[in-house]
């Protein structure tokens, strides 16, 4: 699932702050941040 589609919400228990970061940052930066956090 693509994190841009909200899939990140089910990837980890920290999905809440991941979603917040997606809203705060550019898609590319958020995507990198999610991979680092996984």
C-alpha positions as CSV (number, residue, x, y, z in Angstrom):
1,X,0.0,0.0,0.0
2,X,1.2,3.5,-0.8
3,X,1.8,5.7,2.3
4,X,0.2,8.5,0.2
5,X,-3.0,6.5,0.3
6,X,-3.1,6.3,4.1
7,X,-1.6,2.8,4.1
8,X,1.0,4.1,6.7
9,X,-1.8,4.1,9.2
10,X,-1.7,0.3,9.3
11,X,2.0,-0.2,8.9
12,X,3.1,0.6,12.5
13,X,1.6,1.5,15.9
14,X,3.2,4.9,15.3
15,X,1.0,5.5,12.3
16,X,-0.5,8.5,13.9
17,X,2.7,10.6,13.9
18,X,3.6,9.2,10.4
19,X,0.3,10.6,9.1
20,X,1.0,13.9,10.8
21,X,4.5,13.9,9.2
22,X,2.9,13.2,5.8
23,X,0.8,16.3,6.2
24,X,3.7,18.4,7.4
25,X,6.3,17.4,4.8
26,X,6.6,16.9,1.1
27,X,5.6,13.4,-0.2
28,X,9.2,12.4,-1.0
29,X,10.5,13.4,2.4
30,X,7.6,11.7,4.2
31,X,8.2,8.5,2.1
32,X,11.9,8.4,3.1
33,X,11.0,9.1,6.8
34,X,8.5,6.2,6.8
35,X,11.0,3.8,5.3
36,X,13.6,4.8,8.0
37,X,11.0,4.3,10.7
38,X,9.8,0.9,9.5
